[in-house]
Amino acid sequence: MASNRTPRLIKVAAAQLGPNNKDATREEILARLLKHMDAAAAQGVRLIAFPELALTTFFPVMLLQSADAYFEPASTSHPYNVLDTPHGRPLVEKANALGLDFYLGYAERWTDAERGTSTDYNTTLYYSAAAGRAVAKYRKVHLPGTVEPLPDPTAYQQLEKRYFAPGDLGFRAFRAAGLVSGALKAEDVTGSDGDSTEGKGDPILGMLICNDRRWPEAWRAYGLQGVELVIEGYNTTAWAPQYAGAPEEQTADAEFHHRLSCQAGSYQNACWSINVAKCGCENGQWMIGGSMIIDPNGKVVAESKTLDDELVVATIDLGLCRKGKERVFNFGKHRRLDQYGIILEQVGTEEIPLLSRSGA
């Protein structure tokens, strides 16, 4: 039977970056991002996603006396101050000239003037060319690693808990204007309209950062808001000498778990996802590539082929989200909140009691 579904098409790109080594200048990194934007626009892309901490090296793997140089100041009066800096303003100007939305990961130092406090976050923002401003911000919730470095001098460190506080903004979905023609607007709907507005408005987007993709709770929080596209940037270690397994084995596992998490999240919430890496050998430490665009059935429709700067492009149809949202993952029909209490009542694992020798 023919479908009466209306296509809602957007051309999108994952702007994979090769390594940003610690001796790379801000200007050199910015030039690569701008080159990606030009290449994307030449292919008709309307939305481009850059990786986690795209503006700098992935400094959380280093034990630093001061990480100040890597952070972008922000405050209530200037929440998106990074876009007014010499390494941010050119991205805005390019985006406005090309009509190109972008997702950008960076390190944020948030100052609360009223409390006189400063807090550091691993952050991303979404800039809308149609709105002419950043319209959403997300701070990484699931921070991996440790506060103190591992004592083994040969170990690869992961010190995000040392440099960042867990994100405090939750998982807030948002709509982005200007990406889909003919999008239904609030003014078009009257109280007497009987037809559902679901899947007819401006795209509903959500943002994640790296380790967040491994946590189904993060995806589901967006799914419950009707998300149609999740964007996630990452810097993921390929192998670390302190763990068991040869580099090839560890890398294969890292790539498999990355793919599994992103495909499962997209499928289980009937949404598209853009997953974009900073990869290759950065400061002597290897990171995986595998930048992917995934459809609402969990299938990879486009994927990177290198461990260097590479643009991964696909035309996505948000209309394809309706199948899953109306059938298998129709949450309103099938979810059972009365059975999920343990998820919010308990944080860590608490094993059930041991059996006795009698089996009682």
DRENLUMKE-99499 format. One record per atom (N, C-alpha, C): residue number from 1; residue in one letter; atom name; y, x, z. Coordinates in steps of 0.2 Angstrom, whole numbers. Layout:
<recs>
NUM|A|CA|Y|X|Z
...
</recs>
This chain:
<recs>
1|M|N|-6|4|0
1|M|CA|0|0|0
1|M|C|6|4|0
2|A|N|11|3|-4
2|A|CA|17|7|-5
2|A|C|21|6|2
3|S|N|24|12|4
3|S|CA|28|12|10
3|S|C|36|10|8
4|N|N|39|7|12
4|N|CA|46|5|11
4|N|C|50|10|15
5|R|N|48|16|18
5|R|CA|51|20|22
5|R|C|57|24|17
6|T|N|63|24|20
6|T|CA|68|27|17
6|T|C|68|35|18
7|P|N|68|39|13
7|P|CA|68|46|14
7|P|C|75|48|17
8|R|N|75|53|22
8|R|CA|81|56|25
8|R|C|80|63|25
9|L|N|83|66|19
9|L|CA|82|73|18
9|L|C|87|78|20
10|I|N|85|84|23
10|I|CA|89|89|24
10|I|C|86|96|22
11|K|N|90|100|19
11|K|CA|87|107|18
11|K|C|89|111|24
12|V|N|84|114|27
12|V|CA|85|118|33
12|V|C|83|125|32
13|A|N|85|130|36
13|A|CA|83|137|35
13|A|C|82|140|42
14|A|N|76|144|43
14|A|CA|75|148|49
14|A|C|78|155|47
15|A|N|83|158|50
15|A|CA|86|164|48
15|A|C|83|170|52
16|Q|N|77|172|50
16|Q|CA|73|177|54
16|Q|C|77|184|54
17|L|N|77|187|60
17|L|CA|80|193|60
17|L|C|75|199|62
18|G|N|76|204|58
18|G|CA|72|210|60
18|G|C|75|213|67
19|P|N|74|219|69
19|P|CA|76|222|75
19|P|C|83|223|76
20|N|N|86|221|82
20|N|CA|93|223|83
20|N|C|92|228|88
21|N|N|92|234|86
21|N|CA|91|240|91
21|N|C|97|241|95
22|K|N|96|244|101
22|K|CA|102|245|106
22|K|C|108|249|103
23|D|N|107|253|98
23|D|CA|112|257|95
23|D|C|116|253|89
24|A|N|113|247|88
24|A|CA|117|243|82
24|A|C|123|241|85
25|T|N|128|241|81
25|T|CA|135|238|83
25|T|C|135|231|82
26|R|N|140|227|86
26|R|CA|141|220|85
26|R|C|142|219|78
27|E|N|146|223|74
27|E|CA|148|222|67
27|E|C|142|222|63
28|E|N|138|226|64
28|E|CA|132|227|60
28|E|C|128|221|60
29|I|N|127|218|66
29|I|CA|123|212|68
29|I|C|126|206|64
30|L|N|132|206|65
30|L|CA|136|200|63
30|L|C|135|200|55
31|A|N|136|206|52
31|A|CA|136|206|45
31|A|C|129|203|42
32|R|N|124|204|46
32|R|CA|117|202|44
32|R|C|117|194|44
33|L|N|120|191|50
33|L|CA|120|184|51
33|L|C|124|181|45
34|L|N|129|184|43
34|L|CA|134|181|38
34|L|C|130|181|31
35|K|N|126|186|30
35|K|CA|123|187|24
35|K|C|118|182|24
36|H|N|114|180|29
36|H|CA|109|175|29
36|H|C|113|168|28
37|M|N|119|167|30
37|M|CA|122|161|29
37|M|C|124|160|22
38|D|N|126|165|19
38|D|CA|128|165|11
38|D|C|122|163|7
39|A|N|116|167|9
39|A|CA|110|166|5
39|A|C|108|159|6
40|A|N|108|156|12
40|A|CA|106|149|14
40|A|C|110|144|10
41|A|N|117|145|10
41|A|CA|121|140|6
41|A|C|120|140|-1
42|A|N|118|146|-4
42|A|CA|117|147|-11
42|A|C|110|143|-13
43|Q|N|106|141|-8
43|Q|CA|100|137|-9
43|Q|C|101|130|-7
44|G|N|107|128|-5
44|G|CA|109|121|-4
44|G|C|107|119|3
45|V|N|106|124|8
45|V|CA|104|123|15
45|V|C|110|120|18
46|R|N|109|115|23
46|R|CA|114|112|27
46|R|C|113|114|34
47|L|N|108|117|37
47|L|CA|107|118|44
47|L|C|103|125|44
48|I|N|106|130|47
48|I|CA|103|136|48
48|I|C|102|138|55
49|A|N|96|141|57
49|A|CA|94|142|64
49|A|C|93|150|65
50|F|N|97|153|70
50|F|CA|96|160|71
50|F|C|92|161|78
51|P|N|89|167|79
51|P|CA|85|167|85
51|P|C|88|167|92
52|E|N|84|168|97
52|E|CA|86|169|103
52|E|C|90|176|104
53|L|N|95|176|108
53|L|CA|99|182|109
53|L|C|100|185|102
54|A|N|103|182|97
54|A|CA|104|184|90
54|A|C|109|189|90
55|L|N|114|189|94
55|L|CA|120|193|94
55|L|C|119|200|96
56|T|N|113|202|100
56|T|CA|112|208|103
56|T|C|105|210|103
57|T|N|104|216|105
57|T|CA|97|218|106
57|T|C|94|213|112
58|F|N|87|213|112
58|F|CA|84|209|118
58|F|C|84|213|124
59|F|N|89|214|127
59|F|CA|90|218|133
59|F|C|86|217|139
60|P|N|83|210|140
60|P|CA|79|209|146
60|P|C|73|214|147
61|V|N|71|217|141
61|V|CA|65|222|142
61|V|C|67|229|145
62|M|N|74|229|146
62|M|CA|76|236|149
62|M|C|79|235|156
63|L|N|78|240|160
63|L|CA|81|240|167
63|L|C|88|243|167
64|L|N|93|239|167
64|L|CA|100|241|166
64|L|C|104|241|173
65|Q|N|108|246|174
65|Q|CA|113|246|179
65|Q|C|118|240|179
66|S|N|120|239|172
66|S|CA|124|234|171
66|S|C|123|231|164
67|A|N|122|224|164
67|A|CA|121|221|157
67|A|C|127|217|155
68|D|N|133|219|158
68|D|CA|139|215|157
68|D|C|141|215|149
69|A|N|139|220|146
69|A|CA|141|221|139
69|A|C|138|216|134
70|Y|N|132|213|137
70|Y|CA|128|209|132
70|Y|C|130|201|133
71|F|N|134|200|138
71|F|CA|135|193|140
71|F|C|142|190|137
72|E|N|142|184|135
72|E|CA|148|181|133
72|E|C|151|176|138
73|P|N|157|177|140
73|P|CA|160|173|145
73|P|C|161|166|143
74|A|N|160|161|148
74|A|CA|162|154|146
74|A|C|164|151|153
75|S|N|167|145|152
75|S|CA|169|141|158
75|S|C|170|134|156
76|T|N|172|130|161
76|T|CA|173|123|160
76|T|C|178|122|155
77|S|N|184|126|155
77|S|CA|189|126|150
77|S|C|188|129|144
78|H|N|183|133|143
78|H|CA|181|136|137
78|H|C|173|137|137
79|P|N|170|131|136
79|P|CA|162|131|136
79|P|C|159|135|130
80|Y|N|162|135|125
80|Y|CA|160|138|119
80|Y|C|164|144|117
81|N|N|166|148|122
81|N|CA|171|154|121
81|N|C|168|159|116
82|V|N|161|159|115
82|V|CA|158|164|111
82|V|C|160|163|104
83|L|N|162|157|102
83|L|CA|164|155|95
83|L|C|171|158|94
84|D|N|175|160|99
84|D|CA|182|162|98
84|D|C|182|170|98
85|T|N|176|173|99
85|T|CA|176|180|99
85|T|C|176|183|92
86|P|N|177|190|91
86|P|CA|177|193|85
86|P|C|170|193|82
87|H|N|165|192|86
87|H|CA|158|192|83
87|H|C|155|184|83
88|G|N|160|180|85
88|G|CA|158|173|84
88|G|C|162|169|79
89|R|N|169|170|79
89|R|CA|173|167|75
89|R|C|171|167|67
90|P|N|169|173|65
90|P|CA|167|173|58
90|P|C|161|169|56
91|L|N|157|167|61
91|L|CA|152|162|60
91|L|C|154|155|59
92|V|N|159|154|63
92|V|CA|162|147|62
92|V|C|166|146|56
93|E|N|170|151|54
93|E|CA|174|151|48
93|E|C|169|151|42
94|K|N|164|154|42
94|K|CA|159|154|36
94|K|C|155|147|36
95|A|N|154|145|42
95|A|CA|150|138|42
95|A|C|155|133|40
96|N|N|161|133|42
96|N|CA|166|128|39
96|N|C|167|128|32
97|A|N|167|134|29
97|A|CA|168|135|22
97|A|C|162|133|18
98|L|N|156|134|21
98|L|CA|150|132|17
98|L|C|147|125|19
99|G|N|150|122|24
99|G|CA|148|116|26
99|G|C|141|116|29
100|L|N|140|121|33
100|L|CA|133|123|36
100|L|C|133|123|43
101|D|N|129|119|46
101|D|CA|128|119|53
101|D|C|124|125|56
102|F|N|124|127|62
102|F|CA|120|133|64
102|F|C|118|132|71
103|Y|N|112|135|73
103|Y|CA|110|136|80
103|Y|C|110|143|81
104|L|N|113|145|87
104|L|CA|114|152|89
104|L|C|112|153|96
105|G|N|108|158|97
105|G|CA|106|160|104
105|G|C|110|166|106
106|Y|N|112|166|112
106|Y|CA|116|172|115
106|Y|C|115|172|123
107|A|N|118|177|126
107|A|CA|118|177|133
107|A|C|125|175|136
108|E|N|125|170|140
108|E|CA|131|167|143
108|E|C|132|168|150
109|R|N|138|170|152
109|R|CA|140|171|158
109|R|C|145|165|160
110|W|N|143|161|164
110|W|CA|146|154|165
110|W|C|150|155|172
111|T|N|157|154|172
111|T|CA|161|155|178
111|T|C|163|148|180
112|D|N|162|146|186
112|D|CA|164|140|189
112|D|C|170|141|193
113|A|N|176|140|190
113|A|CA|182|142|194
113|A|C|183|138|200
114|E|N|181|132|201
114|E|CA|182|128|207
114|E|C|178|132|213
115|R|N|172|134|211
115|R|CA|167|137|216
115|R|C|168|144|217
116|G|N|171|147|212
116|G|CA|172|154|212
116|G|C|166|158|211
117|T|N|161|155|207
117|T|CA|155|158|206
117|T|C|154|160|198
118|S|N|149|164|197
118|S|CA|147|166|190
118|S|C|140|166|190
119|T|N|137|163|184
119|T|CA|130|162|183
119|T|C|128|164|176
120|D|N|123|168|175
120|D|CA|121|170|169
120|D|C|115|166|166
121|Y|N|115|164|160
121|Y|CA|110|160|157
121|Y|C|108|163|150
122|N|N|102|162|148
122|N|CA|100|163|141
122|N|C|101|156|137
123|T|N|106|156|133
123|T|CA|109|150|130
123|T|C|108|150|123
124|T|N|109|144|120
124|T|CA|110|143|113
124|T|C|114|137|112
125|L|N|118|137|107
125|L|CA|122|131|105
125|L|C|121|129|98
126|Y|N|124|123|97
126|Y|CA|123|120|90
126|Y|C|130|118|88
127|Y|N|132|121|82
127|Y|CA|138|120|79
127|Y|C|138|116|73
128|S|N|142|110|73
128|S|CA|142|105|68
128|S|C|148|106|63
129|A|N|147|108|57
129|A|CA|152|109|52
129|A|C|156|102|51
130|A|N|152|97|51
130|A|CA|156|90|50
130|A|C|160|89|56
131|A|N|158|90|62
131|A|CA|163|89|67
131|A|C|168|95|68
132|G|N|167|100|65
132|G|CA|171|106|66
132|G|C|171|109|73
133|R|N|166|108|77
133|R|CA|165|111|83
133|R|C|158|111|85
134|A|N|157|115|91
134|A|CA|150|115|94
134|A|C|149|108|97
135|V|N|143|105|96
135|V|CA|142|98|99
135|V|C|137|98|104
136|A|N|133|104|105
136|A|CA|128|104|110
136|A|C|126|111|113
137|K|N|124|111|119
137|K|CA|122|118|122
137|K|C|116|117|126
138|Y|N|111|122|126
138|Y|CA|105|122|129
138|Y|C|104|129|133
139|R|N|102|128|139
139|R|CA|100|135|143
139|R|C|93|135|144
140|K|N|90|141|143
140|K|CA|83|141|144
140|K|C|80|140|151
141|V|N|75|135|151
141|V|CA|73|133|157
141|V|C|67|137|160
142|H|N|62|139|156
142|H|CA|56|142|158
142|H|C|57|150|156
143|L|N|59|153|162
143|L|CA|60|160|161
143|L|C|54|164|163
144|P|N|52|169|158
144|P|CA|45|173|159
144|P|C|47|179|163
145|G|N|42|183|165
145|G|CA|43|189|168
145|G|C|44|189|175
146|T|N|48|195|177
146|T|CA|49|196|184
146|T|C|56|198|186
147|V|N|58|198|192
147|V|CA|64|201|194
147|V|C|64|208|195
148|E|N|59|211|198
148|E|CA|59|218|199
148|E|C|54|221|193
149|P|N|56|227|191
149|P|CA|52|230|186
149|P|C|45|232|188
150|L|N|40|232|184
150|L|CA|33|234|185
150|L|C|34|242|187
151|P|N|30|244|192
151|P|CA|30|251|194
151|P|C|27|256|188
152|D|N|23|253|184
152|D|CA|20|258|179
152|D|C|26|260|174
153|P|N|27|266|173
153|P|CA|32|268|169
153|P|C|31|267|161
154|T|N|24|266|160
154|T|CA|23|265|153
154|T|C|22|258|151
155|A|N|23|253|156
155|A|CA|23|246|155
155|A|C|29|244|151
156|Y|N|28|239|147
156|Y|CA|33|235|143
156|Y|C|36|230|148
157|Q|N|42|230|150
157|Q|CA|45|226|155
157|Q|C|47|219|152
158|Q|N|47|214|156
158|Q|CA|50|207|154
158|Q|C|54|205|160
159|L|N|61|206|160
159|L|CA|65|205|166
159|L|C|70|199|165
160|E|N|68|194|162
160|E|CA|72|188|161
160|E|C|74|185|168
161|K|N|70|185|172
161|K|CA|71|182|179
161|K|C|76|187|183
162|R|N|77|193|181
162|R|CA|82|197|184
162|R|C|89|196|181
163|Y|N|89|194|175
163|Y|CA|96|194|171
163|Y|C|98|187|171
164|F|N|94|182|171
164|F|CA|96|175|170
164|F|C|94|170|175
165|A|N|98|165|176
165|A|CA|96|159|180
165|A|C|92|154|176
166|P|N|88|150|179
166|P|CA|85|145|175
166|P|C|90|140|172
167|G|N|89|138|166
167|G|CA|94|133|163
167|G|C|95|127|168
168|D|N|101|124|168
168|D|CA|103|119|172
168|D|C|105|112|168
169|L|N|104|113|162
169|L|CA|107|107|158
169|L|C|101|102|156
170|G|N|95|103|158
170|G|CA|90|99|156
170|G|C|88|99|148
171|F|N|85|94|146
171|F|CA|83|93|139
171|F|C|87|87|136
172|R|N|93|89|134
172|R|CA|97|83|131
172|R|C|97|83|123
173|A|N|94|78|121
173|A|CA|95|77|113
173|A|C|102|75|111
174|F|N|103|76|105
174|F|CA|110|74|102
174|F|C|109|73|95
175|R|N|114|69|92
175|R|CA|114|68|85
175|R|C|119|73|82
176|A|N|118|75|76
176|A|CA|122|79|72
176|A|C|124|75|65
177|A|N|131|74|65
177|A|CA|134|71|59
177|A|C|134|75|53
178|G|N|134|71|47
178|G|CA|135|74|41
178|G|C|129|77|37
179|L|N|123|77|40
179|L|CA|117|80|37
179|L|C|113|75|33
180|V|N|114|69|34
180|V|CA|110|64|31
180|V|C|115|59|28
181|S|N|114|57|21
181|S|CA|119|53|18
181|S|C|116|45|20
182|G|N|121|41|21
182|G|CA|120|34|22
182|G|C|117|33|29
183|A|N|119|38|34
183|A|CA|116|37|41
183|A|C|120|31|44
184|L|N|116|27|48
184|L|CA|118|21|51
184|L|C|123|23|57
185|K|N|128|20|58
185|K|CA|133|21|63
185|K|C|133|16|68
186|A|N|136|17|74
186|A|CA|136|12|79
186|A|C|140|6|77
187|E|N|145|7|73
187|E|CA|150|2|71
187|E|C|146|-3|66
188|D|N|141|-1|63
188|D|CA|137|-5|58
188|D|C|133|-10|61
189|V|N|132|-9|67
189|V|CA|127|-13|71
189|V|C|130|-19|75
190|T|N|128|-25|74
190|T|CA|131|-30|79
190|T|C|126|-33|83
191|G|N|128|-36|88
191|G|CA|123|-39|93
191|G|C|118|-43|91
192|S|N|119|-46|85
192|S|CA|115|-51|82
192|S|C|110|-48|77
193|D|N|110|-42|76
193|D|CA|106|-38|71
193|D|C|99|-38|74
194|G|N|94|-41|71
194|G|CA|87|-41|73
194|G|C|83|-35|71
195|D|N|85|-31|66
195|D|CA|82|-25|64
195|D|C|82|-19|69
196|S|N|77|-15|69
196|S|CA|78|-9|73
196|S|C|82|-4|70
197|T|N|86|0|74
197|T|CA|90|5|71
197|T|C|86|12|71
198|E|N|80|12|74
198|E|CA|76|18|75
198|E|C|75|21|68
199|G|N|76|28|68
199|G|CA|75|32|62
199|G|C|80|30|56
200|K|N|86|28|58
200|K|CA|91|26|53
200|K|C|98|29|54
201|G|N|99|32|60
201|G|CA|105|35|61
201|G|C|106|42|59
202|D|N|111|46|62
202|D|CA|111|53|61
202|D|C|105|56|64
203|P|N|103|62|62
203|P|CA|97|65|65
203|P|C|98|66|72
204|I|N|92|65|76
204|I|CA|92|67|83
204|I|C|89|74|84
205|L|N|92|78|87
205|L|CA|90|85|87
205|L|C|89|87|95
206|G|N|85|92|96
206|G|CA|84|95|102
206|G|C|83|103|102
207|M|N|85|106|107
207|M|CA|85|114|107
207|M|C|80|116|112
208|L|N|76|122|110
208|L|CA|72|125|115
208|L|C|73|133|114
209|I|N|71|137|119
209|I|CA|72|144|118
209|I|C|65|147|120
210|C|N|62|151|115
210|C|CA|56|155|116
210|C|C|51|152|121
211|N|N|50|154|127
211|N|CA|45|152|131
211|N|C|44|145|133
212|D|N|50|141|132
212|D|CA|50|134|132
212|D|C|45|131|128
213|R|N|44|134|122
213|R|CA|40|130|117
213|R|C|32|130|120
214|R|N|31|134|125
214|R|CA|24|133|127
214|R|C|23|128|133
215|W|N|28|124|134
215|W|CA|28|119|140
215|W|C|28|112|137
216|P|N|23|109|137
216|P|CA|23|102|134
216|P|C|28|97|137
217|E|N|30|98|143
217|E|CA|35|94|146
217|E|C|42|94|143
218|A|N|43|100|140
218|A|CA|50|101|137
218|A|C|50|97|130
219|W|N|45|98|126
219|W|CA|44|94|120
219|W|C|44|86|122
220|R|N|41|84|127
220|R|CA|40|77|128
220|R|C|47|74|130
221|A|N|51|78|134
221|A|CA|57|76|136
221|A|C|61|74|130
222|Y|N|61|78|125
222|Y|CA|65|77|119
222|Y|C|61|71|115
223|G|N|55|71|115
223|G|CA|51|65|111
223|G|C|53|59|114
224|L|N|54|58|121
224|L|CA|56|52|124
224|L|C|63|50|122
225|Q|N|67|54|119
225|Q|CA|74|52|116
225|Q|C|74|51|109
226|G|N|68|51|106
226|G|CA|67|50|99
226|G|C|69|56|94
227|V|N|68|62|97
227|V|CA|69|68|93
227|V|C|66|68|86
228|E|N|70|70|81
228|E|CA|67|71|75
228|E|C|66|78|72
229|L|N|70|83|76
229|L|CA|70|90|74
229|L|C|71|94|80
230|V|N|67|98|82
230|V|CA|68|103|88
230|V|C|69|110|84
231|I|N|74|113|87
231|I|CA|75|120|85
231|I|C|74|125|90
232|E|N|70|130|89
232|E|CA|68|135|94
232|E|C|68|142|92
233|G|N|72|146|95
233|G|CA|73|153|93
233|G|C|69|157|98
234|Y|N|66|163|96
234|Y|CA|62|167|101
234|Y|C|62|174|99
235|N|N|61|178|105
235|N|CA|59|186|104
235|N|C|53|187|108
236|T|N|47|187|105
236|T|CA|41|187|108
236|T|C|37|194|107
237|T|N|35|197|113
237|T|CA|32|203|113
237|T|C|25|203|109
238|A|N|24|207|105
238|A|CA|17|207|101
238|A|C|12|210|105
239|W|N|13|216|109
239|W|CA|8|218|113
239|W|C|12|223|119
240|A|N|8|223|124
240|A|CA|11|227|130
240|A|C|5|232|132
241|P|N|6|238|133
241|P|CA|1|243|135
241|P|C|-3|241|142
242|Q|N|1|238|146
242|Q|CA|-2|236|153
242|Q|C|-7|231|153
243|Y|N|-8|227|147
243|Y|CA|-13|222|147
243|Y|C|-19|224|143
244|A|N|-24|220|144
244|A|CA|-31|222|141
244|A|C|-30|220|133
245|G|N|-34|224|129
245|G|CA|-34|223|122
245|G|C|-30|227|118
246|A|N|-33|229|112
246|A|CA|-30|234|108
246|A|C|-23|230|105
247|P|N|-19|234|103
247|P|CA|-13|231|100
247|P|C|-14|225|95
248|E|N|-19|226|90
248|E|CA|-21|221|85
248|E|C|-23|215|88
249|E|N|-27|216|94
249|E|CA|-30|210|97
249|E|C|-24|206|101
250|Q|N|-20|209|104
250|Q|CA|-15|206|108
250|Q|C|-10|203|103
251|T|N|-8|206|97
251|T|CA|-4|203|93
251|T|C|-7|197|90
252|A|N|-13|197|88
252|A|CA|-16|191|85
252|A|C|-16|185|90
253|D|N|-17|187|97
253|D|CA|-17|181|102
253|D|C|-10|179|102
254|A|N|-5|183|102
254|A|CA|2|181|103
254|A|C|4|176|97
255|E|N|2|178|91
255|E|CA|4|174|85
255|E|C|0|168|85
256|F|N|-6|168|87
256|F|CA|-10|161|88
256|F|C|-7|157|93
257|H|N|-5|159|99
257|H|CA|-2|155|104
257|H|C|5|152|102
258|H|N|8|156|99
258|H|CA|15|154|96
258|H|C|14|148|91
259|R|N|9|149|86
259|R|CA|8|144|81
259|R|C|5|138|85
260|L|N|1|139|89
260|L|CA|-2|133|93
260|L|C|3|129|96
261|S|N|7|132|100
261|S|CA|12|129|104
261|S|C|17|125|99
262|C|N|19|128|94
262|C|CA|24|125|90
262|C|C|21|119|86
263|Q|N|15|120|83
263|Q|CA|12|114|80
263|Q|C|10|109|84
264|A|N|8|110|90
264|A|CA|6|105|95
264|A|C|12|101|97
265|G|N|18|104|98
265|G|CA|24|101|100
265|G|C|26|96|95
266|S|N|26|99|89
266|S|CA|29|95|83
266|S|C|24|88|82
267|Y|N|18|89|82
267|Y|CA|13|84|81
267|Y|C|13|79|87
268|Q|N|13|81|93
268|Q|CA|13|77|99
268|Q|C|19|73|100
269|N|N|25|75|97
269|N|CA|31|71|97
269|N|C|34|69|91
270|A|N|29|69|86
270|A|CA|31|67|79
270|A|C|38|69|77
271|C|N|39|75|77
271|C|CA|45|78|75
271|C|C|44|84|71
272|W|N|49|86|67
272|W|CA|50|92|63
272|W|C|52|98|68
273|S|N|50|104|67
273|S|CA|53|109|71
273|S|C|54|115|67
274|I|N|60|119|69
274|I|CA|62|125|66
274|I|C|61|131|71
275|N|N|56|136|70
275|N|CA|55|141|75
275|N|C|56|147|72
276|V|N|61|151|75
276|V|CA|64|157|71
276|V|C|64|163|76
277|A|N|61|169|73
277|A|CA|60|175|77
277|A|C|66|180|76
278|K|N|67|184|81
278|K|CA|69|191|80
278|K|C|63|195|81
279|C|N|61|200|77
279|C|CA|55|203|76
279|C|C|55|210|74
280|G|N|49|213|73
280|G|CA|48|220|71
280|G|C|49|224|77
281|C|N|50|231|76
281|C|CA|50|236|81
281|C|C|57|237|84
282|E|N|59|234|89
282|E|CA|65|234|92
282|E|C|65|239|98
283|N|N|69|245|98
283|N|CA|69|249|103
283|N|C|62|252|105
284|G|N|57|252|101
284|G|CA|51|255|102
284|G|C|46|250|104
285|Q|N|48|243|105
285|Q|CA|43|238|107
285|Q|C|43|233|101
286|W|N|36|231|99
286|W|CA|35|227|94
286|W|C|36|219|96
287|M|N|39|215|92
287|M|CA|39|208|93
287|M|C|36|205|87
288|I|N|33|199|88
288|I|CA|30|195|82
288|I|C|35|192|78
289|G|N|33|190|72
289|G|CA|37|186|67
289|G|C|35|179|67
290|G|N|32|177|62
290|G|CA|30|170|62
290|G|C|35|165|62
291|S|N|41|166|59
291|S|CA|46|160|59
291|S|C|43|155|55
292|M|N|43|148|57
292|M|CA|40|143|54
292|M|C|44|137|54
293|I|N|43|133|49
293|I|CA|46|126|49
293|I|C|40|121|48
294|I|N|39|117|53
294|I|CA|33|113|54
294|I|C|35|105|54
295|D|N|30|101|51
295|D|CA|32|94|50
295|D|C|29|90|55
296|P|N|30|84|55
296|P|CA|28|79|61
296|P|C|21|78|62
297|N|N|17|80|57
297|N|CA|10|80|57
297|N|C|7|87|60
298|G|N|11|92|62
298|G|CA|9|98|65
298|G|C|8|103|59
299|K|N|9|102|53
299|K|CA|8|106|48
299|K|C|13|111|46
300|V|N|12|117|45
300|V|CA|17|122|43
300|V|C|19|121|36
301|V|N|25|120|34
301|V|CA|27|119|27
301|V|C|30|125|24
302|A|N|33|130|29
302|A|CA|36|136|26
302|A|C|35|141|32
303|E|N|34|148|30
303|E|CA|33|153|35
303|E|C|35|160|33
304|S|N|38|164|37
304|S|CA|40|170|35
304|S|C|34|175|33
305|K|N|35|180|29
305|K|CA|30|184|27
305|K|C|31|192|29
306|T|N|37|193|33
306|T|CA|38|200|35
306|T|C|40|200|42
307|L|N|42|206|44
307|L|CA|44|207|51
307|L|C|51|210|50
308|D|N|55|207|46
308|D|CA|62|210|45
308|D|C|66|203|43
309|D|N|73|205|42
309|D|CA|77|199|40
309|D|C|74|195|34
310|E|N|73|189|35
310|E|CA|70|185|30
310|E|C|73|177|31
311|L|N|74|174|26
311|L|CA|76|167|26
311|L|C|70|163|24
312|V|N|69|158|28
312|V|CA|63|153|27
312|V|C|66|146|26
313|V|N|65|144|20
313|V|CA|69|138|18
313|V|C|64|132|17
314|A|N|66|126|19
314|A|CA|62|120|17
314|A|C|66|114|17
315|T|N|65|109|12
315|T|CA|68|103|13
315|T|C|64|98|17
316|I|N|66|95|22
316|I|CA|63|91|27
316|I|C|65|84|26
317|D|N|60|79|27
317|D|CA|61|72|27
317|D|C|60|69|34
318|L|N|66|68|37
318|L|CA|65|65|44
318|L|C|62|58|44
319|G|N|61|55|38
319|G|CA|58|49|38
319|G|C|50|49|39
320|L|N|48|55|38
320|L|CA|41|57|40
320|L|C|39|56|47
321|C|N|44|56|51
321|C|CA|43|56|59
321|C|C|41|49|61
322|R|N|42|44|56
322|R|CA|41|37|58
322|R|C|33|35|59
323|K|N|29|38|55
323|K|CA|22|37|56
323|K|C|20|38|63
324|G|N|21|44|65
324|G|CA|18|46|72
324|G|C|22|42|77
325|K|N|28|41|77
325|K|CA|32|38|82
325|K|C|30|30|82
326|E|N|28|27|77
326|E|CA|26|20|77
326|E|C|19|19|78
327|R|N|14|24|77
327|R|CA|7|23|78
327|R|C|4|27|84
328|V|N|2|33|83
328|V|CA|-2|37|89
328|V|C|3|38|94
329|F|N|9|40|93
329|F|CA|14|42|98
329|F|C|19|37|99
330|N|N|17|31|98
330|N|CA|22|25|100
330|N|C|22|25|108
331|F|N|27|29|111
331|F|CA|26|29|118
331|F|C|27|23|122
332|G|N|31|18|119
332|G|CA|32|12|122
332|G|C|26|8|123
333|K|N|21|9|118
333|K|CA|15|5|118
333|K|C|9|8|122
334|H|N|9|15|122
334|H|CA|3|19|124
334|H|C|4|23|131
335|R|N|10|25|133
335|R|CA|11|29|139
335|R|C|9|25|145
336|R|N|7|29|150
336|R|CA|5|26|156
336|R|C|8|29|162
337|L|N|14|28|164
337|L|CA|18|31|169
337|L|C|14|31|176
338|D|N|11|25|177
338|D|CA|7|24|183
338|D|C|2|30|185
339|Q|N|0|33|179
339|Q|CA|-5|38|180
339|Q|C|-3|45|180
340|Y|N|3|46|179
340|Y|CA|6|53|178
340|Y|C|10|56|184
341|G|N|9|53|190
341|G|CA|13|55|196
341|G|C|12|62|198
342|I|N|7|65|197
342|I|CA|5|72|199
342|I|C|10|77|195
343|I|N|12|75|189
343|I|CA|16|80|185
343|I|C|23|81|189
344|L|N|26|76|192
344|L|CA|32|77|196
344|L|C|31|78|203
345|E|N|26|77|206
345|E|CA|24|77|213
345|E|C|22|85|215
346|Q|N|20|88|210
346|Q|CA|17|95|212
346|Q|C|20|100|207
347|V|N|21|106|209
347|V|CA|24|111|205
347|V|C|18|116|203
348|G|N|16|120|208
348|G|CA|10|125|207
348|G|C|3|121|207
349|T|N|-1|125|205
349|T|CA|-8|123|205
349|T|C|-11|122|212
350|E|N|-14|117|213
350|E|CA|-17|116|220
350|E|C|-25|114|218
351|E|N|-29|118|219
351|E|CA|-36|117|217
351|E|C|-39|111|222
352|I|N|-43|107|219
352|I|CA|-46|102|223
352|I|C|-51|105|228
353|P|N|-53|102|233
353|P|CA|-58|105|238
353|P|C|-64|108|235
354|L|N|-67|113|239
354|L|CA|-73|116|237
354|L|C|-79|111|239
355|L|N|-84|111|235
355|L|CA|-90|107|236
355|L|C|-94|111|242
356|S|N|-97|107|246
356|S|CA|-102|110|251
356|S|C|-108|111|248
357|R|N|-112|115|252
357|R|CA|-119|117|249
357|R|C|-123|111|248
358|S|N|-122|106|252
358|S|CA|-126|100|252
358|S|C|-124|96|246
359|G|N|-118|98|243
359|G|CA|-116|94|237
359|G|C|-112|88|239
360|A|N|-111|87|246
360|A|CA|-107|81|248
360|A|C|-99|82|247
</recs>
